[in-house]
Amino acid sequence: MSRFLTALPVFNEVNHVGEVLDHVLRYTSEVLVVDDGSTDGTSEMLRAKDGIRLVRHTENRGYGAALATAFQETLRGGWDGLVTIDCDGQHQPGLIPDFIHAAAHADIVSGSRYLEVFPGDSSPPAQRRQINATITAEINQRFGFSLTDAFCGFKAYSAKALQCFRVHEMGYAMPLEIWVQAAEAGLVIRELPVPLIYLDESRSFGGALDDAERRLAYYRQVLDRAESAVVAVARDGLCSEFLRDFSA
């Protein structure tokens, strides 16, 4: 049976992390929390939590950096794959076994909030939905995918897939970099439907990126940079087990 680690990137989630972890631990006993420099009491809560692996960044480095650490820890530990799930209560841990099962037939299993309608689904913030739809369509056109949700953080990755990633984007745009590298490596992608739940519509993307037009432009820049980068290293082979060290 495949051994999958489940990782949660966490930054200042003191109001959610305890309940989410209790729920996650009902479905898997192999849990890693990457505390990305929390300052609100989350770190103290995590240190007192039994049954989890914990890596802490000494300062906040960003969502992408936290996931890079999770990728690294998975490969170092010899796991067969990794499930990533956000810690803000928007994902349903009961679906973790479904993602692991689906990963037997795909290199990346990506959650989609727009593949199926679930009872009680939220209405997504209009700007976020529009940007998601625009970038998802551009990724499909440029790289030959058939994605419906390019940004969902609920994913399962095979170890083979993790070996193909070079993570340079430290913020919320990091998944876009992964899609470009996955296309270059010819990875098999599958989407799984997940409920659409928005609990915090006021989340900041960081400074100027809170402006929708600037955020959209930045996402396109990330795609362009990532595409240029994979072209530059293609002759050396993308899947070289290279990951930058973002651990504390």
Helices and strands as residue ranges (DSSP letters): E 4-10, H 17-24, E 31-36, H 42-47, E 53-57, H 63-76, E 81-84, G 93-95, H 96-102, G 103-105, E 108-112, H 126-143, E 155-158, H 159-162, H 174-185, E 189-193, G 207-210, H 212-233, G 234-236
